Amino acid sequence: MIFLKATSAIIGPNDTVEIPRGSVKTDWEVELGVVIGKEAKYVWESEALNHVAGYCVVNDISERDFQLLRSGQWVKGKSADTFGPIGPWLLTRDEVSNPQDLPMYLEVNGQRFQDGSTRTMHFSVAAVISHLSQFMSLQPGDVISTGTPPGVGMGQNPPTYLKPGDRMELGIKGLGVQRQNVVQG
């Protein structure tokens, strides 16, 4: 599944996340962010990592009702203001020896919901870059969110979603930790 996220969603790693008006299913997703360093267009998988500037933590916040149950594309559930915390650090490609071996986690109010690793990604970072570059040129500064491990709110029994007053903490080994308070927008 490929989707775009509006740049107006981007915030800092410790900024406040706002639940948008009408939201009933705002969810979390810890993901490895890949920052493009040089243009990638029709790139072979074997050359894809040469186009990476570095790696960071991304919280791909999603409003599941907007995303899945209202007509149209996923962008409407992925692009609300504050739905793209990035950081705190950018580690350069040479500082991350293996982007496919990074433990990651996400907690809400101190309860761990996601505890995974980039080892379980369906597609490697190189495969994702190569695939995307067949459809669009990737430009320096573009950020690719690579997918999330099990444990999102939608997958809980019963489903669990963010509410005002919640606090998220998420991180990826070597890439830092994010902390966000959740408020009503």
N, CA, C and O of each residue as an XYZ file, in Angstrom:
740
protein
N       0.853     -1.174      0.000
C       0.000      0.000      0.000
C       0.899      1.238      0.000
O       1.770      1.376      0.858
N       0.690      2.109     -0.936
C       1.433      3.364     -1.017
C       0.459      4.504     -0.792
O      -0.622      4.529     -1.381
N       0.837      5.449      0.058
C       0.036      6.652      0.279
C       0.975      7.797      0.589
O       2.113      7.588      1.010
N       0.494      9.002      0.380
C       1.251     10.200      0.724
C       0.666     10.808      1.982
O      -0.498     10.592      2.317
N       1.497     11.572      2.669
C       1.087     12.258      3.884
C       1.360     13.739      3.666
O       2.438     14.096      3.191
N       0.418     14.606      3.999
C       0.589     16.041      3.809
C       1.737     16.566      4.673
O       1.934     16.114      5.801
N       2.484     17.515      4.138
C       3.593     18.096      4.902
C       3.084     18.854      6.125
O       3.840     19.051      7.076
N       1.828     19.283      6.124
C       1.265     19.983      7.285
C       1.102     19.059      8.490
O       0.823     19.527      9.594
N       1.273     17.746      8.290
C       1.200     16.792      9.397
C       2.498     16.749     10.201
O       2.501     16.304     11.348
N       3.592     17.205      9.610
C       4.913     17.058     10.236
C       5.061     17.977     11.449
O       4.775     19.173     11.390
N       5.517     17.377     12.552
C       5.841     18.120     13.766
C       7.116     17.527     14.361
O       7.634     16.521     13.877
N       7.604     18.160     15.406
C       8.789     17.672     16.090
C       8.496     16.446     16.931
O       7.334     16.096     17.140
N       9.548     15.787     17.417
C       9.387     14.522     18.124
C       8.690     14.630     19.476
O       8.151     13.640     19.969
N       8.693     15.800     20.073
C       8.086     15.970     21.392
C       6.982     17.007     21.390
O       6.599     17.514     22.444
N       6.463     17.329     20.199
C       5.354     18.272     20.087
C       4.036     17.594     20.446
O       3.954     16.366     20.481
N       3.031     18.377     20.705
C       1.711     17.884     21.073
C       0.976     17.355     19.845
O       0.994     17.977     18.783
N       0.336     16.211     20.002
C      -0.496     15.622     18.952
C      -1.945     16.011     19.218
O      -2.449     15.865     20.332
N      -2.610     16.512     18.168
C      -4.004     16.934     18.275
C      -4.928     15.918     17.612
O      -4.731     15.547     16.455
N      -5.928     15.477     18.352
C      -6.966     14.627     17.770
C      -7.900     15.546     16.994
O      -8.440     16.493     17.565
N      -8.101     15.286     15.700
C      -8.930     16.191     14.899
C     -10.415     16.103     15.250
O     -10.879     15.102     15.797
N     -11.141     17.155     14.930
C     -12.588     17.162     15.135
C     -13.210     15.981     14.392
O     -12.838     15.688     13.256
N     -14.135     15.324     15.025
C     -14.849     14.210     14.415
C     -14.106     12.885     14.494
O     -14.613     11.865     14.025
N     -12.915     12.883     15.077
C     -12.144     11.652     15.174
C     -12.741     10.726     16.225
O     -13.134     11.159     17.309
N     -12.799      9.445     15.880
C     -13.235      8.430     16.831
C     -12.238      7.284     16.932
O     -12.379      6.418     17.795
N     -11.210      7.268     16.041
C     -10.266      6.149     16.001
C      -8.845      6.619     15.679
O      -8.243      6.142     14.717
N      -8.307      7.546     16.472
C      -6.938      7.998     16.242
C      -5.973      6.974     16.811
O      -6.059      6.608     17.983
N      -5.055      6.514     15.975
C      -4.189      5.376     16.263
C      -2.720      5.779     16.134
O      -2.410      6.840     15.593
N      -1.831      4.941     16.624
C      -0.381      5.162     16.630
C       0.312      4.138     15.747
O      -0.238      3.070     15.479
N       1.523      4.462     15.292
C       2.343      3.521     14.516
C       3.809      3.952     14.589
O       4.183      4.926     13.935
N       4.642      3.267     15.353
C       6.076      3.544     15.345
C       6.640      2.976     14.043
O       6.350      1.837     13.677
N       7.447      3.780     13.347
C       8.015      3.349     12.066
C       9.425      3.885     11.895
O       9.779      4.935     12.430
N      10.225      3.138     11.134
C      11.529      3.623     10.703
C      11.309      4.619      9.576
O      10.653      4.312      8.581
N      11.863      5.814      9.743
C      11.834      6.815      8.690
C      13.136      6.767      7.898
O      14.219      6.676      8.476
N      13.028      6.827      6.592
C      14.179      6.849      5.703
C      14.181      8.193      4.998
O      13.220      8.544      4.314
N      15.264      8.948      5.166
C      15.363     10.269      4.548
C      16.232     10.147      3.295
O      17.369      9.677      3.349
N      15.677     10.576      2.185
C      16.386     10.503      0.907
C      17.447     11.600      0.864
O      17.201     12.737      1.265
N      18.630     11.237      0.371
C      19.752     12.179      0.296
C      20.082     12.649     -1.104
O      20.586     13.757     -1.287
N      19.799     11.807     -2.105
C      19.995     12.219     -3.495
C      18.885     11.598     -4.329
O      18.358     10.535     -4.002
N      18.544     12.280     -5.405
C      17.411     11.859     -6.224
C      17.492     10.374     -6.565
O      18.547      9.847     -6.918
N      16.339      9.722     -6.448
C      16.224      8.300     -6.790
C      15.105      8.162     -7.815
O      13.938      8.420     -7.521
N      15.478      7.754     -9.012
C      14.511      7.557    -10.093
C      14.908      6.292    -10.839
O      16.030      6.188    -11.335
N      13.993      5.330    -10.922
C      14.253      4.034    -11.562
C      15.519      3.379    -10.999
O      16.417      2.988    -11.743
N      15.566      3.271     -9.678
C      16.739      2.748     -8.970
C      16.593      1.242     -8.765
O      15.532      0.763     -8.365
N      17.661      0.503     -9.039
C      17.704     -0.926     -8.740
C      17.800     -1.103     -7.229
O      18.378     -0.265     -6.537
N      17.240     -2.182     -6.722
C      17.292     -2.466     -5.290
C      18.734     -2.508     -4.787
O      19.016     -2.055     -3.678
N      19.640     -3.046     -5.590
C      21.046     -3.161     -5.181
C      21.728     -1.811     -5.015
O      22.765     -1.721     -4.357
N      21.160     -0.758     -5.601
C      21.734      0.591     -5.511
C      20.918      1.531     -4.619
O      21.326      2.667     -4.377
N      19.785      1.064     -4.140
C      18.828      1.944     -3.457
C      19.391      2.622     -2.215
O      19.128      3.804     -1.995
N      20.157      1.906     -1.399
C      20.653      2.511     -0.155
C      21.653      3.629     -0.415
O      21.915      4.435      0.477
N      22.214      3.694     -1.617
C      23.116      4.798     -1.967
C      22.380      6.130     -2.049
O      23.018      7.181     -2.107
N      21.064      6.106     -2.055
C      20.247      7.316     -2.149
C      19.735      7.780     -0.785
O      18.987      8.754     -0.698
N      20.136      7.085      0.270
C      19.674      7.388      1.624
C      20.616      8.376      2.303
O      21.829      8.167      2.331
N      20.053      9.456      2.853
C      20.834     10.373      3.683
C      20.950      9.817      5.093
O      22.020      9.863      5.700
N      19.830      9.283      5.620
C      19.857      8.758      6.971
C      18.517      8.214      7.405
O      17.591      8.064      6.609
N      18.438      7.918      8.710
C      17.283      7.254      9.292
C      16.812      8.003     10.538
O      17.602      8.655     11.221
N      15.510      7.897     10.822
C      14.935      8.565     11.990
C      13.701      7.809     12.460
O      13.261      6.854     11.819
N      13.154      8.244     13.574
C      11.916      7.698     14.124
C      10.748      8.500     13.559
O      10.807      9.728     13.492
N       9.688      7.804     13.154
C       8.449      8.440     12.700
C       7.283      7.814     13.460
O       7.235      6.596     13.636
N       6.346      8.645     13.908
C       5.083      8.160     14.452
C       4.034      8.452     13.379
O       3.593      9.592     13.233
N       3.639      7.429     12.634
C       2.670      7.578     11.548
C       1.266      7.505     12.138
O       0.589      6.484     12.023
N       0.840      8.580     12.762
C      -0.469      8.628     13.403
C      -1.548      8.567     12.318
O      -1.428      9.182     11.258
N      -2.596      7.812     12.615
C      -3.646      7.562     11.625
C      -5.013      7.632     12.288
O      -5.203      7.118     13.390
N      -5.956      8.265     11.619
C      -7.340      8.249     12.084
C      -8.044      7.175     11.259
O      -8.352      7.389     10.087
N      -8.299      6.019     11.876
C      -8.766      4.840     11.139
C     -10.149      5.009     10.525
O     -10.405      4.484      9.442
N     -11.042      5.728     11.191
C     -12.363      5.960     10.617
C     -12.241      6.798      9.344
O     -12.863      6.477      8.331
N     -11.449      7.863      9.390
C     -11.229      8.699      8.204
C     -10.538      7.881      7.113
O     -10.885      7.979      5.936
N      -9.562      7.078      7.516
C      -8.727      6.322      6.576
C      -9.504      5.223      5.858
O      -9.412      5.090      4.637
N     -10.270      4.433      6.617
C     -10.828      3.199      6.076
C     -12.320      3.234      5.788
O     -12.786      2.530      4.892
N     -13.078      4.030      6.521
C     -14.529      3.957      6.406
C     -15.160      5.118      5.663
O     -16.350      5.071      5.351
N     -14.414      6.130      5.381
C     -14.959      7.246      4.602
C     -14.388      7.144      3.199
O     -13.241      6.731      3.029
N     -15.146      7.503      2.217
C     -14.733      7.285      0.830
C     -13.432      8.014      0.510
O     -13.089      9.013      1.142
N     -12.716      7.493     -0.485
C     -11.495      8.140     -0.940
C     -10.240      7.409     -0.506
O     -10.292      6.281     -0.015
N      -9.135      8.061     -0.693
C      -7.831      7.457     -0.433
C      -7.422      7.603      1.038
O      -8.022      8.363      1.798
N      -6.379      6.849      1.415
C      -5.907      6.827      2.799
C      -5.377      8.171      3.279
O      -5.340      8.409      4.486
N      -4.973      9.044      2.389
C      -4.341     10.309      2.772
C      -5.201     11.087      3.771
O      -4.664     11.783      4.633
N      -6.498     10.980      3.668
C      -7.393     11.739      4.557
C      -7.316     11.257      6.008
O      -7.624     12.021      6.923
N      -6.918     10.026      6.229
C      -6.764      9.517      7.587
C      -5.344      9.600      8.101
O      -5.087      9.287      9.264
N      -4.409     10.022      7.243
C      -2.991     10.067      7.588
C      -2.440     11.485      7.704
O      -1.328     11.671      8.199
N      -3.195     12.484      7.258
C      -2.619     13.815      7.043
C      -3.117     14.920      7.955
O      -2.831     16.090      7.701
N      -3.851     14.589      9.006
C      -4.307     15.653      9.912
C      -3.097     16.386     10.491
O      -2.020     15.810     10.640
N      -3.289     17.643     10.810
C      -2.227     18.409     11.459
C      -1.717     17.616     12.666
O      -2.511     17.066     13.429
N      -0.416     17.559     12.833
C       0.318     16.904     13.936
C       0.416     15.388     13.792
O       0.907     14.734     14.712
N      -0.024     14.803     12.691
C      -0.026     13.348     12.526
C       1.291     12.788     12.003
O       1.337     11.636     11.574
N       2.377     13.588     12.028
C       3.656     13.092     11.530
C       4.850     13.495     12.364
O       5.761     14.132     11.834
N       4.896     13.155     13.658
C       6.090     13.461     14.440
C       7.329     12.753     13.871
O       7.296     11.556     13.582
N       8.405     13.506     13.718
C       9.656     12.981     13.166
C      10.808     13.362     14.090
O      10.833     14.460     14.646
N      11.762     12.444     14.247
C      12.961     12.730     15.030
C      13.004     11.877     16.286
O      12.209     10.947     16.425
N      13.899     12.169     17.188
C      14.594     13.434     17.409
C      15.888     13.603     16.612
O      16.381     14.720     16.460
N      16.434     12.505     16.109
C      17.714     12.598     15.439
C      17.624     12.037     14.037
O      16.721     11.266     13.712
N      18.574     12.437     13.215
C      18.803     11.827     11.915
C      20.187     11.210     11.976
O      21.188     11.921     12.061
N      20.244      9.886     11.934
C      21.537      9.213     11.860
C      21.844      8.969     10.395
O      21.003      8.467      9.649
N      23.046      9.324      9.987
C      23.415      9.157      8.593
C      23.518      7.681      8.239
O      23.669      6.825      9.111
N      23.434      7.404      6.956
C      23.445      6.027      6.464
C      24.622      5.240      7.024
O      24.468      4.075      7.392
N      25.792      5.860      7.093
C      26.980      5.142      7.576
C      26.947      4.904      9.085
O      27.718      4.087      9.588
N      26.072      5.599      9.821
C      25.961      5.399     11.265
C      25.000      4.249     11.633
O      24.945      3.829     12.789
N      24.254      3.755     10.652
C      23.319      2.653     10.876
C      23.820      1.468     10.063
O      23.634      1.413      8.847
N      24.455      0.523     10.744
C      25.095     -0.574     10.022
C      24.098     -1.471      9.309
O      24.404     -2.005      8.243
N      22.898     -1.646      9.883
C      21.909     -2.507      9.254
C      20.511     -1.978      9.564
O      20.005     -2.195     10.665
N      19.877     -1.289      8.613
C      18.534     -0.768      8.887
C      17.485     -1.870      9.045
O      16.348     -1.590      9.423
N      17.855     -3.113      8.762
C      16.924     -4.238      8.903
C      17.120     -4.975     10.218
O      16.702     -6.126     10.350
N      17.751     -4.328     11.194
C      17.959     -4.964     12.499
C      17.894     -3.929     13.614
O      18.822     -3.801     14.412
N      16.780     -3.187     13.661
C      16.619     -2.124     14.650
C      15.390     -2.396     15.524
O      14.266     -2.345     15.024
N      15.579     -2.684     16.822
C      14.436     -2.840     17.726
C      13.663     -1.525     17.847
O      14.248     -0.442     17.827
N      12.348     -1.639     17.972
C      11.484     -0.464     18.101
C      10.340     -0.765     19.053
O       9.952     -1.918     19.237
N       9.802      0.301     19.660
C       8.696      0.111     20.602
C       7.803      1.342     20.605
O       8.201      2.409     20.139
N       6.590      1.188     21.134
C       5.685      2.305     21.378
C       4.845      1.982     22.601
O       4.310      0.882     22.738
N       4.741      2.978     23.499
C       3.923      2.864     24.707
C       2.903      3.988     24.738
O       3.164      5.095     24.266
N       1.734      3.692     25.301
C       0.721      4.706     25.570
C       0.441      4.643     27.068
O       0.050      3.603     27.599
N       0.647      5.767     27.733
C       0.440      5.860     29.180
C       1.217      4.787     29.934
O       0.728      4.226     30.914
N       2.432      4.509     29.466
C       3.299      3.551     30.123
C       3.041      2.099     29.781
O       3.789      1.231     30.230
N       2.011      1.800     29.002
C       1.723      0.427     28.587
C       2.322      0.188     27.210
O       2.031      0.918     26.262
N       3.153     -0.827     27.104
C       3.791     -1.151     25.821
C       2.797     -1.870     24.923
O       2.277     -2.933     25.262
N       2.548     -1.259     23.766
C       1.662     -1.856     22.769
C       2.444     -2.427     21.592
O       2.072     -3.463     21.041
N       3.523     -1.758     21.207
C       4.336     -2.237     20.093
C       5.740     -2.545     20.598
O       6.362     -1.721     21.269
N       6.223     -3.715     20.277
C       7.560     -4.151     20.666
C       8.061     -5.032     19.526
O       7.835     -6.242     19.516
N       8.743     -4.412     18.569
C       9.108     -5.139     17.365
C      10.489     -4.775     16.864
O      11.332     -4.276     17.610
N      10.701     -5.032     15.596
C      11.998     -4.795     14.977
C      11.812     -4.612     13.479
O      10.850     -5.106     12.891
N      12.744     -3.897     12.878
C      12.726     -3.766     11.423
C      13.046     -5.098     10.751
O      12.889     -5.216      9.535
N      13.484     -6.092     11.498
C      13.715     -7.431     10.930
C      12.436     -8.021     10.354
O      12.488     -8.828      9.426
N      11.282     -7.623     10.902
C      10.011     -8.221     10.478
C       9.320     -7.431      9.366
O       8.177     -7.732      9.024
N       9.986     -6.431      8.800
C       9.379     -5.657      7.715
C       9.062     -6.586      6.539
O       9.849     -7.471      6.204
N       7.904     -6.373      5.922
C       7.525     -7.172      4.752
C       8.488     -6.947      3.592
O       8.796     -7.877      2.846
N       8.964     -5.708      3.441
C       9.890     -5.350      2.371
C      11.055     -4.589      2.988
O      10.858     -3.761      3.877
N      12.257     -4.865      2.523
C      13.439     -4.179      3.048
C      13.415     -2.706      2.650
O      12.689     -2.309      1.739
N      14.216     -1.906      3.344
C      14.347     -0.484      3.006
C      14.748     -0.344      1.542
O      14.183      0.480      0.822
N      15.710     -1.136      1.098
C      16.169     -1.066     -0.295
C      15.040     -1.398     -1.265
O      14.901     -0.742     -2.298
N      14.234     -2.405     -0.947
C      13.117     -2.779     -1.818
C      12.077     -1.669     -1.882
O      11.530     -1.397     -2.951
N      11.796     -1.027     -0.755
C      10.816      0.058     -0.727
C      11.282      1.228     -1.590
O      10.510      1.758     -2.388
N      12.538      1.628     -1.431
C      13.069      2.742     -2.220
C      13.026      2.408     -3.710
O      12.577      3.221     -4.518
N      13.487      1.225     -4.069
C      13.491      0.814     -5.471
C      12.074      0.825     -6.032
O      11.840      1.349     -7.121
N      11.139      0.255     -5.301
C       9.748      0.187     -5.761
C       9.169      1.579     -5.975
O       8.613      1.867     -7.035
N       9.299      2.441     -4.973
C       8.748      3.787     -5.097
C       9.374      4.560     -6.254
O       8.694      5.330     -6.931
N      10.676      4.353     -6.480
C      11.374      5.105     -7.530
C      10.931      4.705     -8.934
O      11.279      5.380     -9.903
N      10.174      3.627     -9.058
C       9.642      3.243    -10.361
C       8.423      4.089    -10.737
O       8.054      4.156    -11.910
N       7.797      4.733     -9.751
C       6.567      5.491     -9.969
C       6.732      6.997     -9.842
O       5.960      7.767    -10.413
N       7.752      7.413     -9.082
C       7.985      8.849     -8.836
C       9.450      9.031     -8.495
O      10.094      8.128     -7.961
N       9.961     10.191     -8.804
C      11.331     10.461     -8.374
C      11.291     10.855     -6.904
O      10.464     11.666     -6.486
N      12.179     10.278     -6.142
C      12.319     10.618     -4.727
C      13.371     11.705     -4.634
O      14.452     11.581     -5.210
N      13.061     12.767     -3.913
C      13.917     13.943     -3.860
C      14.613     14.063     -2.511
O      14.097     13.577     -1.505
N      15.782     14.704     -2.476
C      16.461     14.926     -1.197
C      15.510     15.585     -0.192
O      14.846     16.578     -0.492
N      15.469     15.012      0.987
C      14.583     15.512      2.036
C      13.274     14.750      2.148
O      12.588     14.850      3.166
N      12.914     13.987      1.118
C      11.716     13.156      1.224
C      11.905     12.164      2.369
O      13.002     11.647      2.584
N      10.825     11.907      3.095
C      10.849     10.944      4.198
C       9.900      9.806      3.856
O       8.729     10.031      3.550
N      10.409      8.597      3.910
C       9.602      7.406      3.677
C       9.382      6.724      5.019
O      10.341      6.399      5.721
N       8.118      6.506      5.376
C       7.774      5.691      6.542
C       7.635      4.265      6.050
O       6.933      4.008      5.072
N       8.299      3.336      6.719
C       8.478      1.999      6.153
C       7.506      0.939      6.654
O       7.586     -0.208      6.214
N       6.608      1.271      7.541
C       5.663      0.284      8.059
C       5.883      0.039      9.539
O       6.934      0.365     10.092
N       4.884     -0.537     10.164
C       4.869     -0.654     11.622
C       4.754     -2.111     12.064
O       4.142     -2.921     11.368
N       5.333     -2.449     13.210
C       5.161     -3.807     13.734
C       3.766     -3.981     14.348
O       3.041     -3.000     14.512
N       3.386     -5.214     14.687
C       2.093     -5.455     15.331
C       1.956     -4.633     16.613
O       2.947     -4.274     17.250
N       0.705     -4.346     16.974
C       0.436     -3.674     18.234
C      -0.252     -2.333     18.114
O      -0.373     -1.616     19.107
N      -0.711     -1.972     16.913
C      -1.440     -0.712     16.777
C      -2.767     -0.827     17.509
O      -3.232     -1.932     17.789
N      -3.377      0.309     17.820
C      -4.620      0.322     18.571
C      -5.748     -0.428     17.891
O      -6.540     -1.102     18.549
N      -5.820     -0.309     16.567
C      -6.859     -0.978     15.798
C      -6.781     -2.498     15.963
O      -7.794     -3.186     15.844
N      -5.595     -3.017     16.234
C      -5.398     -4.456     16.365
C      -5.607     -4.997     17.764
O      -5.506     -6.206     17.973
N      -5.896     -4.134     18.730
C      -6.124     -4.589     20.100
C      -7.514     -5.207     20.224
O      -8.387     -4.957     19.393
N      -7.714     -6.015     21.265
C      -9.013     -6.613     21.511
C      -9.482     -6.239     22.901
O      -9.009     -6.837     23.867
N     -10.380     -5.289     23.059
C     -11.036     -4.523     22.001
C     -10.099     -3.443     21.449
O      -9.096     -3.111     22.080
N     -10.426     -2.892     20.267
C      -9.591     -1.815     19.721
C      -9.450     -0.676     20.724
O     -10.393     -0.338     21.439
N      -8.259     -0.092     20.763
C      -7.930      0.983     21.704
C      -7.407      2.167     20.904
O      -6.507      2.011     20.078
N      -7.958      3.336     21.140
C      -7.539      4.512     20.381
C      -7.121      5.631     21.327
O      -7.461      5.632     22.510
N      -6.381      6.575     20.778
C      -5.895      7.702     21.563
C      -7.039      8.608     21.979
O      -8.035      8.758     21.271
N      -6.865      9.214     23.164
C      -7.843     10.171     23.678
C      -7.092     11.321     24.334
O      -5.930     11.161     24.709
N      -7.732     12.475     24.481
C      -7.065     13.601     25.138
C      -6.543     13.183     26.516
O      -7.225     12.486     27.268
N      -5.331     13.619     26.825
C      -4.691     13.287     28.086
C      -3.719     12.129     27.981
O      -2.905     11.931     28.882
N      -3.783     11.351     26.895
C      -2.839     10.250     26.709
C      -1.440     10.783     26.452
O      -1.263     11.917     26.005
N      -0.450      9.948     26.740
C       0.956     10.280     26.474
C       1.597      9.092     25.769
O       1.559      7.963     26.259
N       2.181      9.366     24.618
C       2.885      8.321     23.867
C       4.381      8.471     24.065
O       4.904      9.581     24.171
N       5.063      7.329     24.112
C       6.520      7.289     24.066
C       6.884      6.202     23.069
O       6.353      5.093     23.133
N       7.783      6.513     22.152
C       8.187      5.549     21.144
C       9.635      5.772     20.774
O      10.151      6.885     20.878
N      10.289      4.706     20.341
C      11.686      4.845     19.974
C      12.175      3.688     19.134
O      11.550      2.631     19.044
N      13.320      3.933     18.522
C      14.039      2.919     17.752
C      15.475      2.950     18.239
O      16.069      4.019     18.378
N      16.037      1.770     18.500
C      17.390      1.680     19.053
C      18.375      2.493     18.217
O      18.494      2.301     17.007
N      19.080      3.405     18.888
C      20.086      4.237     18.249
C      19.552      5.492     17.583
O      20.324      6.387     17.239
N      18.215      5.571     17.392
C      17.631      6.718     16.693
C      16.889      7.669     17.620
O      16.388      8.702     17.178
N      16.815      7.328     18.901
C      16.205      8.239     19.864
C      14.796      7.876     20.233
O      14.236      6.886     19.762
N      14.225      8.718     21.103
C      12.898      8.520     21.678
C      12.059      9.758     21.437
O      12.543     10.885     21.541
N      10.790      9.533     21.112
C       9.794     10.607     21.002
C       8.828     10.506     22.174
O       8.553      9.416     22.674
N       8.312     11.664     22.608
C       7.273     11.706     23.635
C       6.259     12.752     23.237
O       6.603     13.917     23.034
N       4.989     12.333     23.122
C       3.933     13.257     22.716
C       2.756     13.182     23.659
O       2.291     12.100     24.018
N       2.281     14.354     24.057
C       1.016     14.458     24.764
C      -0.082     14.601     23.733
O       0.117     15.206     22.680
N      -1.253     14.036     24.040
C      -2.384     14.058     23.118
C      -3.449     15.009     23.661
O      -3.829     14.928     24.829
N      -3.924     15.908     22.804
C      -4.977     16.858     23.162
C      -6.068     16.823     22.091
O      -5.866     16.310     20.990
N      -7.217     17.377     22.437
C      -8.293     17.530     21.452
C      -7.978     18.742     20.583
O      -7.647     19.809     21.101
N      -8.076     18.588     19.290
C      -7.799     19.680     18.339
C      -8.960     20.607     18.158
O      -8.870     21.566     17.392
